[in-house]
């Protein structure tokens, strides 16, 4: 059915309007459910990436700190 026919049919028949609305809401529900699944997947991916990035930052900070302490120890040993 074209949009114009659907509109005219719905104007003259409440039953047709109700049936068409049920179909439309069913399609909307399917689409929203699909979007919800994709958003959940995206959220999980972001959370995993965040955890990964946190581990990398902690590792990098530990490496830099170890390097700085090593340099300080060498400097202090040479000073004595």
PDB file of N, CA, C and O in Angstrom:
ATOM      1  N   UNK A   1       0.827  -1.185   0.000  1.00  0.00           N
ATOM      2  CA  UNK A   1       0.000   0.000   0.000  1.00  0.00           C
ATOM      3  C   UNK A   1       0.866   1.241   0.000  1.00  0.00           C
ATOM      4  O   UNK A   1       1.914   1.274   0.645  1.00  0.00           O
ATOM      5  N   UNK A   2       0.448   2.228  -0.697  1.00  0.00           N
ATOM      6  CA  UNK A   2       1.177   3.490  -0.675  1.00  0.00           C
ATOM      7  C   UNK A   2       0.753   4.287   0.553  1.00  0.00           C
ATOM      8  O   UNK A   2      -0.228   3.952   1.218  1.00  0.00           O
ATOM      9  N   UNK A   3       1.496   5.331   0.840  1.00  0.00           N
ATOM     10  CA  UNK A   3       1.205   6.150   2.009  1.00  0.00           C
ATOM     11  C   UNK A   3      -0.178   6.789   1.918  1.00  0.00           C
ATOM     12  O   UNK A   3      -0.912   6.837   2.905  1.00  0.00           O
ATOM     13  N   UNK A   4      -0.527   7.277   0.735  1.00  0.00           N
ATOM     14  CA  UNK A   4      -1.834   7.930   0.566  1.00  0.00           C
ATOM     15  C   UNK A   4      -2.967   6.932   0.789  1.00  0.00           C
ATOM     16  O   UNK A   4      -3.941   7.257   1.467  1.00  0.00           O
ATOM     17  N   UNK A   5      -2.862   5.723   0.233  1.00  0.00           N
ATOM     18  CA  UNK A   5      -3.899   4.719   0.435  1.00  0.00           C
ATOM     19  C   UNK A   5      -3.986   4.311   1.899  1.00  0.00           C
ATOM     20  O   UNK A   5      -5.078   4.132   2.439  1.00  0.00           O
ATOM     21  N   UNK A   6      -2.835   4.167   2.532  1.00  0.00           N
ATOM     22  CA  UNK A   6      -2.830   3.794   3.944  1.00  0.00           C
ATOM     23  C   UNK A   6      -3.530   4.858   4.766  1.00  0.00           C
ATOM     24  O   UNK A   6      -4.336   4.534   5.638  1.00  0.00           O
ATOM     25  N   UNK A   7      -3.240   6.105   4.507  1.00  0.00           N
ATOM     26  CA  UNK A   7      -3.848   7.201   5.246  1.00  0.00           C
ATOM     27  C   UNK A   7      -5.361   7.215   5.046  1.00  0.00           C
ATOM     28  O   UNK A   7      -6.111   7.357   6.011  1.00  0.00           O
ATOM     29  N   UNK A   8      -5.807   7.069   3.818  1.00  0.00           N
ATOM     30  CA  UNK A   8      -7.250   7.058   3.544  1.00  0.00           C
ATOM     31  C   UNK A   8      -7.915   5.856   4.199  1.00  0.00           C
ATOM     32  O   UNK A   8      -8.996   5.979   4.775  1.00  0.00           O
ATOM     33  N   UNK A   9      -7.278   4.702   4.113  1.00  0.00           N
ATOM     34  CA  UNK A   9      -7.835   3.499   4.723  1.00  0.00           C
ATOM     35  C   UNK A   9      -7.928   3.677   6.238  1.00  0.00           C
ATOM     36  O   UNK A   9      -8.926   3.304   6.856  1.00  0.00           O
ATOM     37  N   UNK A  10      -6.900   4.241   6.817  1.00  0.00           N
ATOM     38  CA  UNK A  10      -6.909   4.445   8.266  1.00  0.00           C
ATOM     39  C   UNK A  10      -7.962   5.478   8.677  1.00  0.00           C
ATOM     40  O   UNK A  10      -8.544   5.371   9.756  1.00  0.00           O
ATOM     41  N   UNK A  11      -8.207   6.463   7.835  1.00  0.00           N
ATOM     42  CA  UNK A  11      -9.212   7.479   8.154  1.00  0.00           C
ATOM     43  C   UNK A  11     -10.614   6.900   8.177  1.00  0.00           C
ATOM     44  O   UNK A  11     -11.474   7.366   8.924  1.00  0.00           O
ATOM     45  N   UNK A  12     -10.844   5.885   7.359  1.00  0.00           N
ATOM     46  CA  UNK A  12     -12.199   5.335   7.250  1.00  0.00           C
ATOM     47  C   UNK A  12     -12.419   4.094   8.097  1.00  0.00           C
ATOM     48  O   UNK A  12     -13.562   3.703   8.333  1.00  0.00           O
ATOM     49  N   UNK A  13     -11.324   3.459   8.564  1.00  0.00           N
ATOM     50  CA  UNK A  13     -11.494   2.210   9.297  1.00  0.00           C
ATOM     51  C   UNK A  13     -10.590   2.183  10.535  1.00  0.00           C
ATOM     52  O   UNK A  13      -9.364   2.142  10.425  1.00  0.00           O
ATOM     53  N   UNK A  14     -11.204   2.206  11.680  1.00  0.00           N
ATOM     54  CA  UNK A  14     -10.457   2.150  12.927  1.00  0.00           C
ATOM     55  C   UNK A  14      -9.704   0.824  13.045  1.00  0.00           C
ATOM     56  O   UNK A  14      -8.573   0.783  13.531  1.00  0.00           O
ATOM     57  N   UNK A  15     -10.349  -0.271  12.592  1.00  0.00           N
ATOM     58  CA  UNK A  15      -9.716  -1.586  12.668  1.00  0.00           C
ATOM     59  C   UNK A  15      -8.441  -1.618  11.822  1.00  0.00           C
ATOM     60  O   UNK A  15      -7.426  -2.172  12.245  1.00  0.00           O
ATOM     61  N   UNK A  16      -8.496  -1.026  10.634  1.00  0.00           N
ATOM     62  CA  UNK A  16      -7.309  -0.978   9.779  1.00  0.00           C
ATOM     63  C   UNK A  16      -6.225  -0.142  10.449  1.00  0.00           C
ATOM     64  O   UNK A  16      -5.050  -0.508  10.428  1.00  0.00           O
ATOM     65  N   UNK A  17      -6.617   0.967  11.033  1.00  0.00           N
ATOM     66  CA  UNK A  17      -5.655   1.829  11.735  1.00  0.00           C
ATOM     67  C   UNK A  17      -4.977   1.063  12.874  1.00  0.00           C
ATOM     68  O   UNK A  17      -3.757   1.128  13.028  1.00  0.00           O
ATOM     69  N   UNK A  18      -5.756   0.350  13.657  1.00  0.00           N
ATOM     70  CA  UNK A  18      -5.218  -0.412  14.783  1.00  0.00           C
ATOM     71  C   UNK A  18      -4.264  -1.491  14.282  1.00  0.00           C
ATOM     72  O   UNK A  18      -3.183  -1.672  14.841  1.00  0.00           O
ATOM     73  N   UNK A  19      -4.657  -2.206  13.235  1.00  0.00           N
ATOM     74  CA  UNK A  19      -3.801  -3.257  12.682  1.00  0.00           C
ATOM     75  C   UNK A  19      -2.498  -2.688  12.131  1.00  0.00           C
ATOM     76  O   UNK A  19      -1.424  -3.242  12.369  1.00  0.00           O
ATOM     77  N   UNK A  20      -2.592  -1.577  11.391  1.00  0.00           N
ATOM     78  CA  UNK A  20      -1.389  -0.963  10.836  1.00  0.00           C
ATOM     79  C   UNK A  20      -0.479  -0.420  11.940  1.00  0.00           C
ATOM     80  O   UNK A  20       0.744  -0.525  11.851  1.00  0.00           O
ATOM     81  N   UNK A  21      -1.075   0.152  12.965  1.00  0.00           N
ATOM     82  CA  UNK A  21      -0.275   0.640  14.097  1.00  0.00           C
ATOM     83  C   UNK A  21       0.439  -0.520  14.796  1.00  0.00           C
ATOM     84  O   UNK A  21       1.596  -0.392  15.196  1.00  0.00           O
ATOM     85  N   UNK A  22      -0.249  -1.638  14.939  1.00  0.00           N
ATOM     86  CA  UNK A  22       0.369  -2.813  15.560  1.00  0.00           C
ATOM     87  C   UNK A  22       1.567  -3.277  14.745  1.00  0.00           C
ATOM     88  O   UNK A  22       2.611  -3.618  15.302  1.00  0.00           O
ATOM     89  N   UNK A  23       1.414  -3.290  13.423  1.00  0.00           N
ATOM     90  CA  UNK A  23       2.544  -3.658  12.559  1.00  0.00           C
ATOM     91  C   UNK A  23       3.699  -2.670  12.706  1.00  0.00           C
ATOM     92  O   UNK A  23       4.859  -3.064  12.825  1.00  0.00           O
ATOM     93  N   UNK A  24       3.365  -1.393  12.695  1.00  0.00           N
ATOM     94  CA  UNK A  24       4.402  -0.364  12.822  1.00  0.00           C
ATOM     95  C   UNK A  24       5.133  -0.483  14.161  1.00  0.00           C
ATOM     96  O   UNK A  24       6.362  -0.437  14.208  1.00  0.00           O
ATOM     97  N   UNK A  25       4.376  -0.635  15.242  1.00  0.00           N
ATOM     98  CA  UNK A  25       5.010  -0.755  16.555  1.00  0.00           C
ATOM     99  C   UNK A  25       5.850  -2.025  16.650  1.00  0.00           C
ATOM    100  O   UNK A  25       6.901  -2.031  17.290  1.00  0.00           O
ATOM    101  N   UNK A  26       5.392  -3.089  16.019  1.00  0.00           N
ATOM    102  CA  UNK A  26       6.181  -4.320  15.993  1.00  0.00           C
ATOM    103  C   UNK A  26       7.512  -4.110  15.286  1.00  0.00           C
ATOM    104  O   UNK A  26       8.554  -4.567  15.755  1.00  0.00           O
ATOM    105  N   UNK A  27       7.467  -3.419  14.162  1.00  0.00           N
ATOM    106  CA  UNK A  27       8.708  -3.128  13.427  1.00  0.00           C
ATOM    107  C   UNK A  27       9.616  -2.208  14.238  1.00  0.00           C
ATOM    108  O   UNK A  27      10.829  -2.413  14.286  1.00  0.00           O
ATOM    109  N   UNK A  28       9.034  -1.202  14.869  1.00  0.00           N
ATOM    110  CA  UNK A  28       9.833  -0.302  15.716  1.00  0.00           C
ATOM    111  C   UNK A  28      10.482  -1.067  16.865  1.00  0.00           C
ATOM    112  O   UNK A  28      11.643  -0.834  17.200  1.00  0.00           O
ATOM    113  N   UNK A  29       9.724  -1.980  17.463  1.00  0.00           N
ATOM    114  CA  UNK A  29      10.267  -2.769  18.574  1.00  0.00           C
ATOM    115  C   UNK A  29      11.438  -3.625  18.099  1.00  0.00           C
ATOM    116  O   UNK A  29      12.451  -3.727  18.792  1.00  0.00           O
ATOM    117  N   UNK A  30      11.308  -4.237  16.930  1.00  0.00           N
ATOM    118  CA  UNK A  30      12.404  -5.044  16.394  1.00  0.00           C
ATOM    119  C   UNK A  30      13.642  -4.189  16.147  1.00  0.00           C
ATOM    120  O   UNK A  30      14.761  -4.589  16.468  1.00  0.00           O
ATOM    121  N   UNK A  31      13.429  -3.022  15.579  1.00  0.00           N
ATOM    122  CA  UNK A  31      14.561  -2.134  15.291  1.00  0.00           C
ATOM    123  C   UNK A  31      15.221  -1.640  16.575  1.00  0.00           C
ATOM    124  O   UNK A  31      16.448  -1.593  16.661  1.00  0.00           O
ATOM    125  N   UNK A  32      14.418  -1.273  17.570  1.00  0.00           N
ATOM    126  CA  UNK A  32      14.980  -0.813  18.841  1.00  0.00           C
ATOM    127  C   UNK A  32      15.717  -1.932  19.569  1.00  0.00           C
ATOM    128  O   UNK A  32      16.753  -1.692  20.189  1.00  0.00           O
ATOM    129  N   UNK A  33      15.193  -3.142  19.498  1.00  0.00           N
ATOM    130  CA  UNK A  33      15.866  -4.285  20.105  1.00  0.00           C
ATOM    131  C   UNK A  33      17.213  -4.517  19.437  1.00  0.00           C
ATOM    132  O   UNK A  33      18.203  -4.814  20.106  1.00  0.00           O
ATOM    133  N   UNK A  34      17.248  -4.381  18.121  1.00  0.00           N
ATOM    134  CA  UNK A  34      18.505  -4.531  17.386  1.00  0.00           C
ATOM    135  C   UNK A  34      19.504  -3.454  17.785  1.00  0.00           C
ATOM    136  O   UNK A  34      20.681  -3.741  18.003  1.00  0.00           O
ATOM    137  N   UNK A  35      19.034  -2.221  17.880  1.00  0.00           N
ATOM    138  CA  UNK A  35      19.907  -1.108  18.274  1.00  0.00           C
ATOM    139  C   UNK A  35      20.406  -1.321  19.704  1.00  0.00           C
ATOM    140  O   UNK A  35      21.575  -1.076  20.001  1.00  0.00           O
ATOM    141  N   UNK A  36      19.529  -1.771  20.574  1.00  0.00           N
ATOM    142  CA  UNK A  36      19.916  -2.010  21.966  1.00  0.00           C
ATOM    143  C   UNK A  36      21.033  -3.053  22.043  1.00  0.00           C
ATOM    144  O   UNK A  36      21.982  -2.893  22.812  1.00  0.00           O
ATOM    145  N   UNK A  37      20.922  -4.098  21.262  1.00  0.00           N
ATOM    146  CA  UNK A  37      21.968  -5.123  21.227  1.00  0.00           C
ATOM    147  C   UNK A  37      23.297  -4.559  20.747  1.00  0.00           C
ATOM    148  O   UNK A  37      24.353  -4.878  21.295  1.00  0.00           O
ATOM    149  N   UNK A  38      23.236  -3.717  19.718  1.00  0.00           N
ATOM    150  CA  UNK A  38      24.462  -3.112  19.202  1.00  0.00           C
ATOM    151  C   UNK A  38      25.078  -2.149  20.204  1.00  0.00           C
ATOM    152  O   UNK A  38      26.301  -2.094  20.333  1.00  0.00           O
ATOM    153  N   UNK A  39      24.255  -1.394  20.913  1.00  0.00           N
ATOM    154  CA  UNK A  39      24.757  -0.464  21.931  1.00  0.00           C
ATOM    155  C   UNK A  39      25.403  -1.250  23.069  1.00  0.00           C
ATOM    156  O   UNK A  39      26.456  -0.855  23.571  1.00  0.00           O
ATOM    157  N   UNK A  40      24.791  -2.348  23.478  1.00  0.00           N
ATOM    158  CA  UNK A  40      25.370  -3.181  24.537  1.00  0.00           C
ATOM    159  C   UNK A  40      26.716  -3.739  24.114  1.00  0.00           C
ATOM    160  O   UNK A  40      27.660  -3.757  24.903  1.00  0.00           O
ATOM    161  N   UNK A  41      26.808  -4.193  22.873  1.00  0.00           N
ATOM    162  CA  UNK A  41      28.081  -4.705  22.354  1.00  0.00           C
ATOM    163  C   UNK A  41      29.133  -3.605  22.334  1.00  0.00           C
ATOM    164  O   UNK A  41      30.285  -3.833  22.706  1.00  0.00           O
ATOM    165  N   UNK A  42      28.739  -2.423  21.904  1.00  0.00           N
ATOM    166  CA  UNK A  42      29.650  -1.278  21.875  1.00  0.00           C
ATOM    167  C   UNK A  42      30.111  -0.926  23.284  1.00  0.00           C
ATOM    168  O   UNK A  42      31.290  -0.642  23.493  1.00  0.00           O
ATOM    169  N   UNK A  43      29.203  -0.940  24.245  1.00  0.00           N
ATOM    170  CA  UNK A  43      29.554  -0.639  25.630  1.00  0.00           C
ATOM    171  C   UNK A  43      30.572  -1.646  26.164  1.00  0.00           C
ATOM    172  O   UNK A  43      31.538  -1.264  26.825  1.00  0.00           O
ATOM    173  N   UNK A  44      30.357  -2.923  25.880  1.00  0.00           N
ATOM    174  CA  UNK A  44      31.290  -3.956  26.332  1.00  0.00           C
ATOM    175  C   UNK A  44      32.666  -3.747  25.711  1.00  0.00           C
ATOM    176  O   UNK A  44      33.685  -3.903  26.384  1.00  0.00           O
ATOM    177  N   UNK A  45      32.697  -3.396  24.437  1.00  0.00           N
ATOM    178  CA  UNK A  45      33.957  -3.150  23.748  1.00  0.00           C
ATOM    179  C   UNK A  45      34.692  -1.964  24.365  1.00  0.00           C
ATOM    180  O   UNK A  45      35.905  -2.018  24.565  1.00  0.00           O
ATOM    181  N   UNK A  46      33.962  -0.899  24.666  1.00  0.00           N
ATOM    182  CA  UNK A  46      34.562   0.286  25.278  1.00  0.00           C
ATOM    183  C   UNK A  46      35.109  -0.051  26.662  1.00  0.00           C
ATOM    184  O   UNK A  46      36.204   0.382  27.021  1.00  0.00           O
ATOM    185  N   UNK A  47      34.351  -0.823  27.439  1.00  0.00           N
ATOM    186  CA  UNK A  47      34.808  -1.196  28.782  1.00  0.00           C
ATOM    187  C   UNK A  47      36.079  -2.036  28.712  1.00  0.00           C
ATOM    188  O   UNK A  47      36.994  -1.836  29.511  1.00  0.00           O
ATOM    189  N   UNK A  48      36.149  -2.971  27.770  1.00  0.00           N
ATOM    190  CA  UNK A  48      37.352  -3.790  27.609  1.00  0.00           C
ATOM    191  C   UNK A  48      38.535  -2.924  27.186  1.00  0.00           C
ATOM    192  O   UNK A  48      39.650  -3.114  27.673  1.00  0.00           O
ATOM    193  N   UNK A  49      38.298  -1.986  26.291  1.00  0.00           N
ATOM    194  CA  UNK A  49      39.364  -1.093  25.841  1.00  0.00           C
ATOM    195  C   UNK A  49      39.848  -0.219  26.993  1.00  0.00           C
ATOM    196  O   UNK A  49      41.047   0.027  27.128  1.00  0.00           O
ATOM    197  N   UNK A  50      38.926   0.247  27.813  1.00  0.00           N
ATOM    198  CA  UNK A  50      39.285   1.087  28.951  1.00  0.00           C
ATOM    199  C   UNK A  50      40.169   0.303  29.921  1.00  0.00           C
ATOM    200  O   UNK A  50      41.176   0.820  30.404  1.00  0.00           O
ATOM    201  N   UNK A  51      39.794  -0.934  30.201  1.00  0.00           N
ATOM    202  CA  UNK A  51      40.573  -1.776  31.097  1.00  0.00           C
ATOM    203  C   UNK A  51      41.962  -2.018  30.521  1.00  0.00           C
ATOM    204  O   UNK A  51      42.956  -1.971  31.246  1.00  0.00           O
ATOM    205  N   UNK A  52      42.029  -2.270  29.247  1.00  0.00           N
ATOM    206  CA  UNK A  52      43.297  -2.483  28.554  1.00  0.00           C
ATOM    207  C   UNK A  52      44.172  -1.240  28.638  1.00  0.00           C
ATOM    208  O   UNK A  52      45.366  -1.333  28.923  1.00  0.00           O
ATOM    209  N   UNK A  53      43.580  -0.085  28.392  1.00  0.00           N
ATOM    210  CA  UNK A  53      44.322   1.173  28.429  1.00  0.00           C
ATOM    211  C   UNK A  53      44.828   1.450  29.837  1.00  0.00           C
ATOM    212  O   UNK A  53      45.943   1.945  30.001  1.00  0.00           O
ATOM    213  N   UNK A  54      44.040   1.144  30.846  1.00  0.00           N
ATOM    214  CA  UNK A  54      44.454   1.337  32.238  1.00  0.00           C
ATOM    215  C   UNK A  54      45.675   0.482  32.547  1.00  0.00           C
ATOM    216  O   UNK A  54      46.621   0.961  33.172  1.00  0.00           O
ATOM    217  N   UNK A  55      45.667  -0.767  32.122  1.00  0.00           N
ATOM    218  CA  UNK A  55      46.807  -1.662  32.345  1.00  0.00           C
ATOM    219  C   UNK A  55      48.052  -1.127  31.648  1.00  0.00           C
ATOM    220  O   UNK A  55      49.146  -1.170  32.211  1.00  0.00           O
ATOM    221  N   UNK A  56      47.895  -0.629  30.439  1.00  0.00           N
ATOM    222  CA  UNK A  56      49.028  -0.082  29.701  1.00  0.00           C
ATOM    223  C   UNK A  56      49.596   1.145  30.413  1.00  0.00           C
ATOM    224  O   UNK A  56      50.812   1.286  30.538  1.00  0.00           O
ATOM    225  N   UNK A  57      48.715   2.031  30.878  1.00  0.00           N
ATOM    226  CA  UNK A  57      49.175   3.238  31.582  1.00  0.00           C
ATOM    227  C   UNK A  57      49.891   2.887  32.881  1.00  0.00           C
ATOM    228  O   UNK A  57      50.908   3.501  33.203  1.00  0.00           O
ATOM    229  N   UNK A  58      49.391   1.931  33.620  1.00  0.00           N
ATOM    230  CA  UNK A  58      50.038   1.521  34.863  1.00  0.00           C
ATOM    231  C   UNK A  58      51.406   0.913  34.560  1.00  0.00           C
ATOM    232  O   UNK A  58      52.384   1.210  35.246  1.00  0.00           O
ATOM    233  N   UNK A  59      51.477   0.076  33.549  1.00  0.00           N
ATOM    234  CA  UNK A  59      52.752  -0.519  33.154  1.00  0.00           C
ATOM    235  C   UNK A  59      53.761   0.528  32.716  1.00  0.00           C
ATOM    236  O   UNK A  59      54.937   0.460  33.074  1.00  0.00           O
ATOM    237  N   UNK A  60      53.292   1.496  31.940  1.00  0.00           N
ATOM    238  CA  UNK A  60      54.174   2.566  31.473  1.00  0.00           C
ATOM    239  C   UNK A  60      54.663   3.409  32.641  1.00  0.00           C
ATOM    240  O   UNK A  60      55.845   3.746  32.706  1.00  0.00           O
ATOM    241  N   UNK A  61      53.770   3.753  33.562  1.00  0.00           N
ATOM    242  CA  UNK A  61      54.159   4.541  34.732  1.00  0.00           C
ATOM    243  C   UNK A  61      55.183   3.776  35.576  1.00  0.00           C
ATOM    244  O   UNK A  61      56.148   4.365  36.063  1.00  0.00           O
ATOM    245  N   UNK A  62      54.982   2.502  35.746  1.00  0.00           N
ATOM    246  CA  UNK A  62      55.936   1.683  36.499  1.00  0.00           C
ATOM    247  C   UNK A  62      57.298   1.649  35.832  1.00  0.00           C
ATOM    248  O   UNK A  62      58.323   1.721  36.511  1.00  0.00           O
ATOM    249  N   UNK A  63      57.321   1.540  34.517  1.00  0.00           N
ATOM    250  CA  UNK A  63      58.577   1.514  33.771  1.00  0.00           C
ATOM    251  C   UNK A  63      59.307   2.844  33.897  1.00  0.00           C
ATOM    252  O   UNK A  63      60.516   2.871  34.131  1.00  0.00           O
ATOM    253  N   UNK A  64      58.588   3.932  33.746  1.00  0.00           N
ATOM    254  CA  UNK A  64      59.201   5.261  33.861  1.00  0.00           C
ATOM    255  C   UNK A  64      59.735   5.472  35.271  1.00  0.00           C
ATOM    256  O   UNK A  64      60.853   5.958  35.440  1.00  0.00           O
ATOM    257  N   UNK A  65      58.960   5.116  36.276  1.00  0.00           N
ATOM    258  CA  UNK A  65      59.393   5.265  37.662  1.00  0.00           C
ATOM    259  C   UNK A  65      60.644   4.441  37.936  1.00  0.00           C
ATOM    260  O   UNK A  65      61.576   4.932  38.575  1.00  0.00           O
ATOM    261  N   UNK A  66      60.681   3.212  37.469  1.00  0.00           N
ATOM    262  CA  UNK A  66      61.859   2.361  37.636  1.00  0.00           C
ATOM    263  C   UNK A  66      63.070   2.990  36.964  1.00  0.00           C
ATOM    264  O   UNK A  66      64.165   2.986  37.526  1.00  0.00           O
ATOM    265  N   UNK A  67      62.883   3.525  35.776  1.00  0.00           N
ATOM    266  CA  UNK A  67      63.985   4.190  35.071  1.00  0.00           C
ATOM    267  C   UNK A  67      64.511   5.392  35.826  1.00  0.00           C
ATOM    268  O   UNK A  67      65.723   5.569  35.950  1.00  0.00           O
ATOM    269  N   UNK A  68      63.614   6.218  36.330  1.00  0.00           N
ATOM    270  CA  UNK A  68      64.024   7.411  37.081  1.00  0.00           C
ATOM    271  C   UNK A  68      64.763   7.003  38.355  1.00  0.00           C
ATOM    272  O   UNK A  68      65.797   7.588  38.679  1.00  0.00           O
ATOM    273  N   UNK A  69      64.255   6.017  39.077  1.00  0.00           N
ATOM    274  CA  UNK A  69      64.921   5.555  40.291  1.00  0.00           C
ATOM    275  C   UNK A  69      66.296   4.977  39.979  1.00  0.00           C
ATOM    276  O   UNK A  69      67.246   5.192  40.732  1.00  0.00           O
ATOM    277  N   UNK A  70      66.404   4.258  38.892  1.00  0.00           N
ATOM    278  CA  UNK A  70      67.703   3.701  38.490  1.00  0.00           C
ATOM    279  C   UNK A  70      68.703   4.807  38.216  1.00  0.00           C
ATOM    280  O   UNK A  70      69.855   4.719  38.641  1.00  0.00           O
ATOM    281  N   UNK A  71      68.285   5.836  37.521  1.00  0.00           N
ATOM    282  CA  UNK A  71      69.175   6.968  37.238  1.00  0.00           C
ATOM    283  C   UNK A  71      69.584   7.657  38.538  1.00  0.00           C
ATOM    284  O   UNK A  71      70.752   8.013  38.697  1.00  0.00           O
ATOM    285  N   UNK A  72      68.662   7.851  39.458  1.00  0.00           N
ATOM    286  CA  UNK A  72      68.982   8.483  40.745  1.00  0.00           C
ATOM    287  C   UNK A  72      69.976   7.645  41.545  1.00  0.00           C
ATOM    288  O   UNK A  72      70.901   8.186  42.151  1.00  0.00           O
ATOM    289  N   UNK A  73      69.790   6.352  41.546  1.00  0.00           N
ATOM    290  CA  UNK A  73      70.714   5.468  42.269  1.00  0.00           C
ATOM    291  C   UNK A  73      72.109   5.570  41.678  1.00  0.00           C
ATOM    292  O   UNK A  73      73.085   5.655  42.424  1.00  0.00           O
ATOM    293  N   UNK A  74      72.225   5.564  40.368  1.00  0.00           N
ATOM    294  CA  UNK A  74      73.526   5.681  39.710  1.00  0.00           C
ATOM    295  C   UNK A  74      74.167   7.014  40.060  1.00  0.00           C
ATOM    296  O   UNK A  74      75.363   7.062  40.349  1.00  0.00           O
ATOM    297  N   UNK A  75      73.409   8.081  40.039  1.00  0.00           N
ATOM    298  CA  UNK A  75      73.941   9.422  40.349  1.00  0.00           C
ATOM    299  C   UNK A  75      74.417   9.469  41.801  1.00  0.00           C
ATOM    300  O   UNK A  75      75.486  10.005  42.093  1.00  0.00           O
ATOM    301  N   UNK A  76      73.613   8.903  42.714  1.00  0.00           N
ATOM    302  CA  UNK A  76      74.005   8.904  44.124  1.00  0.00           C
ATOM    303  C   UNK A  76      75.259   8.068  44.362  1.00  0.00           C
ATOM    304  O   UNK A  76      76.102   8.449  45.175  1.00  0.00           O
ATOM    305  N   UNK A  77      75.398   6.947  43.677  1.00  0.00           N
ATOM    306  CA  UNK A  77      76.582   6.104  43.828  1.00  0.00           C
ATOM    307  C   UNK A  77      77.836   6.811  43.304  1.00  0.00           C
ATOM    308  O   UNK A  77      78.907   6.687  43.897  1.00  0.00           O
ATOM    309  N   UNK A  78      77.714   7.524  42.238  1.00  0.00           N
ATOM    310  CA  UNK A  78      78.871   8.235  41.659  1.00  0.00           C
ATOM    311  C   UNK A  78      79.236   9.452  42.522  1.00  0.00           C
ATOM    312  O   UNK A  78      80.383   9.898  42.504  1.00  0.00           O
ATOM    313  N   UNK A  79      78.281   9.982  43.266  1.00  0.00           N
ATOM    314  CA  UNK A  79      78.550  11.144  44.100  1.00  0.00           C
ATOM    315  C   UNK A  79      79.391  10.753  45.317  1.00  0.00           C
ATOM    316  O   UNK A  79      80.093  11.603  45.866  1.00  0.00           O
ATOM    317  N   UNK A  80      79.340   9.514  45.744  1.00  0.00           N
ATOM    318  CA  UNK A  80      80.094   9.088  46.934  1.00  0.00           C
ATOM    319  C   UNK A  80      81.440   8.653  46.561  1.00  0.00           C
ATOM    320  O   UNK A  80      82.223   8.260  47.425  1.00  0.00           O
TER     321      UNK A  80
END
